[in-house]
């Protein structure tokens, strides 16, 4: 397998490059989960600029303070002496206390002085980044959301096969470990899962029941693709809690780019939010990082492989939704069920996944069509669209 992450450039890079070449106008924010290549992409963009750039990271064992931001900002200002200016990149900025107020003050000061210093903020916790942006920096920023790597990106950058992508997921940093399941699994558990939970969630957010949060993550990975009420989840978990706490923890895990709960489509956003969630991993590698079976062993288990295939389709849709391309739901009434309902602009698409591990006896799409106007119905797998073909194109190609 060729390792080509440094030379592969994600599509969002072109947008960021164009914005940084414009006259100073907005703070550029790049957010997304760990190990999706935020820092690499920004470095690729900066390498194409002709102005000085300063990079600094707050991702340290001890939290930085506002003074650290001021120090980095002042150092970058010294480079912004020409009309072309300079670029300041602050990585993991959400880990600095009162970061948004500090950035606001410094940015506004540069605006008054007409100092041509472009600023790029990176963060691995979209929830915390968004909170700071909306509280202090309204009207001063543009956001670029980087999600997990798609199959098309992994295939182009690393030559990843479809089966490898379904099993190992879209983690570019772990691509060199594909084919070494034990080493790959240890890497994901220690360097990604534990780091995300311990440093991006527990360290930055008040969590009264950290054991419950970890159990919920493991539950969501184990039951990805299944609809579970919060009461049923509580029955599966060992630590005491309540449905409100579980819903909050699931939102935090989604904001960290790990797992999410898809709501039921009802035609009403408020009613959908109150529904039982359909658990969905945002990267199928998380499902296998917690297990022990290899790719060949898993591929020989039709039920297990079928769940991975469905979760890969769901992750493709859910990551597109996180970027703001669409909204993703499921639908179920009695025994009638539709795997995914995708709303893109004013268009509604029903998506059924046929993974081959179990025949579906219900007519979910027909039942949904009686309740709501469908613009398109898609079958993925079987005699419908091939899995590889579906995962190779952006979601908007199918539902736009």
C-alpha positions as CSV (number, residue, x, y, z in Angstrom):
1,X,0.0,0.0,0.0
2,X,1.5,3.4,-1.0
3,X,1.4,6.0,1.7
4,X,0.7,9.4,0.1
5,X,-1.1,11.5,2.7
6,X,1.4,14.4,2.5
7,X,0.9,14.8,-1.3
8,X,-2.9,14.1,-1.3
9,X,-4.8,17.3,-0.9
10,X,-8.4,17.3,0.3
11,X,-11.0,19.4,-1.6
12,X,-11.4,21.8,1.3
13,X,-7.8,23.0,0.8
14,X,-8.6,24.8,-2.4
15,X,-11.4,26.8,-0.6
16,X,-9.1,27.8,2.3
17,X,-6.3,28.7,-0.1
18,X,-8.6,31.0,-2.1
19,X,-9.8,32.7,1.1
20,X,-6.3,33.3,2.5
21,X,-5.2,34.9,-0.8
22,X,-8.0,37.4,-0.5
23,X,-7.6,40.6,1.4
24,X,-8.1,40.1,5.1
25,X,-11.8,39.7,5.8
26,X,-12.7,36.8,8.2
27,X,-11.0,34.5,10.7
28,X,-10.7,31.1,9.0
29,X,-11.8,28.2,11.3
30,X,-11.0,24.6,10.4
31,X,-12.7,22.1,12.7
32,X,-13.2,18.4,12.8
33,X,-12.3,15.2,14.8
34,X,-8.8,14.0,15.4
35,X,-6.8,12.3,12.7
36,X,-8.7,13.7,9.7
37,X,-5.7,15.8,8.5
38,X,-6.6,19.3,9.6
39,X,-3.0,20.3,10.4
40,X,-1.7,18.6,7.3
41,X,-4.2,20.3,5.1
42,X,-3.4,23.8,6.6
43,X,0.3,23.2,6.1
44,X,-0.3,22.2,2.5
45,X,-2.2,25.4,2.0
46,X,0.4,27.6,3.7
47,X,3.1,26.1,1.6
48,X,1.4,27.6,-1.5
49,X,1.4,31.1,0.0
50,X,4.2,33.6,-0.4
51,X,3.7,35.3,2.9
52,X,5.2,34.5,6.3
53,X,3.3,32.0,8.4
54,X,3.5,31.2,12.1
55,X,2.1,27.9,13.5
56,X,1.5,27.2,17.2
57,X,-0.4,24.4,19.0
58,X,-2.3,24.4,22.3
59,X,-2.5,20.6,22.4
60,X,-0.4,20.2,25.4
61,X,-0.8,18.2,28.7
62,X,-1.4,21.4,30.6
63,X,-4.0,24.0,29.5
64,X,-2.7,27.2,28.0
65,X,-4.0,30.6,29.1
66,X,-5.0,33.7,27.1
67,X,-1.5,35.1,27.5
68,X,-0.2,32.3,25.2
69,X,-2.5,33.5,22.4
70,X,-1.4,37.1,22.9
71,X,2.3,36.0,22.7
72,X,1.7,34.0,19.5
73,X,-0.3,36.8,18.0
74,X,2.3,39.5,18.7
75,X,5.0,37.3,17.2
76,X,2.9,36.9,14.0
77,X,2.3,40.7,13.9
78,X,6.0,41.3,13.6
79,X,6.0,39.4,10.4
80,X,3.0,41.2,8.9
81,X,5.0,44.3,7.9
82,X,4.5,44.3,4.2
83,X,1.2,44.9,2.3
84,X,0.8,41.1,1.7
85,X,0.8,40.5,5.5
86,X,1.2,37.2,7.3
87,X,-0.7,34.2,8.5
88,X,-1.1,33.0,12.1
89,X,-2.3,29.4,12.7
90,X,-3.5,28.4,16.2
91,X,-4.1,24.7,16.5
92,X,-6.4,23.2,19.2
93,X,-7.4,26.7,20.2
94,X,-10.5,25.5,22.1
95,X,-8.2,24.2,24.8
96,X,-7.2,27.7,25.9
97,X,-9.4,29.3,28.6
98,X,-11.4,32.3,27.3
99,X,-9.9,31.8,23.9
100,X,-12.8,33.4,22.0
101,X,-12.8,36.6,24.0
102,X,-9.0,36.9,23.6
103,X,-9.1,36.3,19.8
104,X,-12.0,38.8,19.4
105,X,-10.0,41.5,21.2
106,X,-6.8,40.9,19.1
107,X,-8.7,40.6,15.8
108,X,-10.7,43.8,16.4
109,X,-7.5,45.6,17.3
110,X,-5.9,44.5,14.1
111,X,-9.0,45.5,12.2
112,X,-8.8,49.1,13.6
113,X,-5.1,49.3,12.7
114,X,-5.7,47.7,9.3
115,X,-3.0,45.1,10.0
116,X,-3.0,42.5,7.2
117,X,-2.7,39.5,9.5
118,X,-4.7,36.5,8.4
119,X,-5.8,34.1,11.2
120,X,-6.6,30.4,11.0
121,X,-8.0,28.6,14.0
122,X,-8.0,24.7,14.2
123,X,-9.9,22.6,16.7
124,X,-10.7,18.9,17.2
125,X,-13.9,19.6,19.2
126,X,-16.5,21.2,16.8
127,X,-18.9,21.6,19.8
128,X,-16.5,23.7,21.8
129,X,-15.3,25.6,18.8
130,X,-18.8,26.5,17.8
131,X,-19.6,27.6,21.4
132,X,-16.8,30.1,21.3
133,X,-17.5,31.3,17.8
134,X,-21.2,32.0,18.5
135,X,-20.5,33.6,21.9
136,X,-17.8,36.1,20.9
137,X,-16.9,35.9,17.2
138,X,-20.2,36.3,15.5
139,X,-19.8,37.8,12.0
140,X,-16.0,37.5,12.2
141,X,-15.3,34.0,10.9
142,X,-15.9,31.4,8.2
143,X,-15.9,27.7,9.1
144,X,-14.5,24.8,7.1
145,X,-15.6,21.4,8.6
146,X,-13.3,18.4,7.9
147,X,-14.9,15.1,8.5
148,X,-13.6,11.5,8.2
149,X,-12.0,10.5,5.0
150,X,-14.3,9.0,2.4
151,X,-13.7,5.8,0.5
152,X,-12.8,7.8,-2.6
153,X,-10.1,9.8,-0.7
154,X,-8.6,6.7,1.0
155,X,-8.5,4.8,-2.3
156,X,-6.8,7.7,-4.1
157,X,-4.3,8.5,-1.4
158,X,-3.4,5.0,-0.2
159,X,-4.9,2.5,-2.6
160,X,-7.3,1.3,0.0
161,X,-9.7,-1.4,-1.3
162,X,-13.4,-1.4,-0.5
163,X,-13.2,-4.3,2.0
164,X,-10.2,-2.6,3.7
165,X,-12.2,0.7,3.9
166,X,-15.3,-1.0,5.4
167,X,-13.2,-2.8,8.0
168,X,-10.4,-0.2,8.9
169,X,-12.4,2.9,8.1
170,X,-11.1,6.3,6.9
171,X,-8.2,7.1,9.2
172,X,-5.2,8.3,7.1
173,X,-2.8,8.2,10.0
174,X,-3.5,4.5,10.4
175,X,-3.3,3.6,6.7
176,X,0.2,2.2,7.1
177,X,-1.1,-0.3,9.6
178,X,-3.7,-1.8,7.4
179,X,-3.0,-5.6,7.3
180,X,-1.6,-5.5,10.8
181,X,-4.9,-5.7,12.8
182,X,-3.3,-6.0,16.3
183,X,-1.0,-3.0,15.8
184,X,-3.8,-1.0,14.1
185,X,-6.2,-1.8,16.9
186,X,-3.8,-0.7,19.6
187,X,-3.1,2.6,17.7
188,X,-6.8,3.4,17.4
189,X,-7.6,2.5,21.0
190,X,-4.7,4.4,22.6
191,X,-3.8,7.3,20.2
192,X,-7.3,8.1,18.9
193,X,-10.2,6.8,21.0
194,X,-8.6,7.3,24.4
195,X,-7.1,10.6,23.5
196,X,-10.4,11.9,22.1
197,X,-12.4,10.9,25.2
198,X,-9.8,11.8,27.8
199,X,-8.5,15.1,26.3
200,X,-11.2,16.4,23.9
201,X,-14.3,15.5,26.0
202,X,-13.5,14.8,29.6
203,X,-10.8,17.4,30.0
204,X,-12.8,20.2,28.3
205,X,-16.4,19.4,29.4
206,X,-17.9,18.7,32.8
207,X,-18.8,15.0,32.8
208,X,-20.3,13.8,36.0
209,X,-20.3,10.1,34.9
210,X,-17.2,9.4,32.8
211,X,-17.7,5.7,33.0
212,X,-21.2,6.1,31.5
213,X,-19.8,8.1,28.6
214,X,-17.2,5.4,27.8
215,X,-19.9,2.7,28.0
216,X,-22.2,4.7,25.8
217,X,-19.4,5.0,23.2
218,X,-18.8,1.2,23.2
219,X,-22.6,0.5,23.1
220,X,-23.0,2.8,20.0
221,X,-20.1,1.0,18.3
222,X,-21.6,-2.4,19.1
223,X,-25.1,-1.5,18.0
224,X,-24.3,0.8,15.1
225,X,-27.2,0.7,12.6
226,X,-29.8,-0.2,15.2
227,X,-32.5,1.9,16.7
228,X,-32.4,2.0,20.5
229,X,-34.5,4.1,22.8
230,X,-32.5,5.8,25.6
231,X,-34.4,3.6,28.1
232,X,-33.2,0.5,26.3
233,X,-29.7,1.9,26.3
234,X,-29.8,2.3,30.1
235,X,-30.8,-1.3,30.3
236,X,-27.6,-2.2,28.5
237,X,-25.3,0.0,30.5
238,X,-23.8,-0.8,34.0
239,X,-23.5,2.8,35.3
240,X,-26.6,4.5,36.6
241,X,-27.8,7.5,34.6
242,X,-30.9,9.0,33.0
243,X,-32.1,9.6,29.5
244,X,-31.2,13.3,29.6
245,X,-27.7,12.5,30.5
246,X,-27.4,9.9,27.8
247,X,-28.7,12.3,25.1
248,X,-26.2,14.9,26.2
249,X,-23.3,12.4,26.2
250,X,-24.3,11.2,22.7
251,X,-24.2,14.8,21.4
252,X,-20.7,15.2,22.9
253,X,-19.5,12.0,21.2
254,X,-21.0,13.2,17.9
255,X,-19.3,16.6,18.2
256,X,-16.0,14.7,18.7
257,X,-16.6,12.9,15.4
258,X,-17.0,9.4,17.0
259,X,-20.6,8.2,17.0
260,X,-24.0,9.9,16.6
261,X,-27.7,9.2,16.9
262,X,-29.8,9.7,13.8
263,X,-33.3,11.0,14.5
264,X,-36.5,9.6,13.1
265,X,-37.9,11.5,10.1
266,X,-41.3,13.1,11.0
267,X,-41.4,16.2,8.8
268,X,-41.0,18.2,11.9
269,X,-37.5,19.0,13.3
270,X,-38.6,19.3,16.9
271,X,-40.5,16.0,16.9
272,X,-37.6,14.3,15.2
273,X,-35.2,15.4,17.9
274,X,-37.3,13.7,20.5
275,X,-37.3,10.3,18.8
276,X,-35.4,7.2,19.7
277,X,-32.0,7.5,17.9
278,X,-30.5,5.2,15.4
279,X,-27.0,4.7,16.6
280,X,-24.3,5.3,13.9
281,X,-20.5,5.3,14.0
282,X,-18.9,8.1,12.0
283,X,-16.0,5.8,11.1
284,X,-16.4,2.1,10.8
285,X,-12.9,1.6,12.1
286,X,-14.2,2.4,15.5
287,X,-16.4,-0.7,15.4
288,X,-13.5,-3.1,14.8
289,X,-11.0,-1.3,17.1
290,X,-13.0,-2.6,20.0
291,X,-13.1,-6.2,18.8
292,X,-10.5,-8.8,18.1
293,X,-11.3,-10.4,14.8
294,X,-9.3,-9.7,11.6
295,X,-10.6,-8.6,8.3
296,X,-10.7,-12.1,6.7
297,X,-12.4,-13.5,9.9
298,X,-15.0,-10.7,9.9
299,X,-15.7,-11.1,6.1
300,X,-16.6,-14.7,6.7
301,X,-19.4,-13.7,9.2
302,X,-22.3,-12.5,7.0
303,X,-24.3,-10.9,9.8
304,X,-21.3,-9.0,11.1
305,X,-20.1,-8.0,7.7
306,X,-23.6,-6.8,6.7
307,X,-23.7,-4.5,9.7
308,X,-20.3,-3.1,8.7
309,X,-21.5,-2.4,5.2
310,X,-24.7,-0.7,6.4
311,X,-22.6,1.4,8.9
312,X,-20.2,2.4,6.1
313,X,-23.2,3.7,4.1
314,X,-24.6,5.4,7.2
315,X,-21.2,7.0,8.0
316,X,-20.9,8.3,4.4
317,X,-24.3,10.0,4.9
318,X,-23.7,11.2,8.4
319,X,-20.4,12.8,7.6
320,X,-22.0,14.7,4.7
321,X,-24.6,15.9,7.1
322,X,-22.0,17.2,9.5
323,X,-20.5,19.2,6.7
324,X,-23.9,20.8,6.2
325,X,-24.6,19.1,2.8
326,X,-27.8,17.5,3.9
327,X,-29.8,16.2,6.9
328,X,-30.0,12.4,7.6
329,X,-32.7,10.5,9.4
330,X,-34.2,7.0,9.6
331,X,-37.9,6.1,9.5
332,X,-40.0,3.4,11.1
333,X,-43.6,2.7,11.7
334,X,-44.5,-0.7,13.1
335,X,-42.6,-3.2,11.0
336,X,-42.1,-0.8,8.1
337,X,-38.6,0.7,8.2
338,X,-36.4,2.8,5.9
339,X,-32.7,2.7,6.6
340,X,-32.0,6.3,5.8
341,X,-34.0,9.4,4.8
342,X,-31.9,12.2,3.4
343,X,-33.2,15.8,3.0
344,X,-31.1,17.9,0.7
345,X,-32.6,21.4,0.1
346,X,-36.3,20.6,-0.6
347,X,-35.7,17.1,-1.9
348,X,-36.4,14.0,0.1
349,X,-34.7,10.7,-0.7
350,X,-35.3,7.3,0.8
351,X,-32.3,5.0,0.9
352,X,-32.5,1.2,1.5
353,X,-29.4,-0.8,2.1
354,X,-29.4,-4.5,1.1
355,X,-26.3,-6.0,2.6
356,X,-27.3,-9.6,2.0
357,X,-27.1,-10.8,5.6
358,X,-30.9,-10.8,6.2
359,X,-33.9,-10.3,3.9
360,X,-36.2,-7.4,4.8
361,X,-39.8,-8.5,4.8
362,X,-41.3,-5.1,5.1
363,X,-42.1,-2.5,2.4
364,X,-40.6,0.5,4.2
365,X,-40.2,2.8,1.2
366,X,-43.7,2.3,0.0
367,X,-45.1,3.0,3.5
368,X,-43.0,6.1,3.8
369,X,-44.1,7.3,0.4
370,X,-47.7,7.2,1.6
371,X,-46.9,9.6,4.4
372,X,-44.5,12.0,2.7
373,X,-43.7,13.1,-0.8
374,X,-40.5,11.4,-1.9
375,X,-38.4,12.8,-4.7
376,X,-36.2,9.8,-5.1
377,X,-35.8,6.3,-3.8
378,X,-32.4,4.5,-3.9
379,X,-31.4,0.9,-3.2
380,X,-27.8,0.3,-2.3
381,X,-26.5,-3.2,-2.8
382,X,-28.2,-6.2,-4.3
383,X,-29.5,-5.3,-7.7
384,X,-29.4,-1.6,-6.9
385,X,-26.4,0.8,-6.8
386,X,-23.2,-1.1,-6.0
387,X,-21.7,-0.2,-2.6
388,X,-18.4,0.8,-4.1
389,X,-20.1,3.1,-6.6
390,X,-22.2,4.7,-3.9
391,X,-19.3,5.3,-1.6
392,X,-17.1,6.6,-4.4
393,X,-19.3,9.7,-5.0
394,X,-20.3,12.5,-2.7
395,X,-23.8,12.2,-1.1
396,X,-25.0,15.2,-3.0
397,X,-24.3,13.3,-6.3
398,X,-27.1,10.9,-5.3
399,X,-29.6,13.1,-3.5
400,X,-29.0,16.6,-4.8
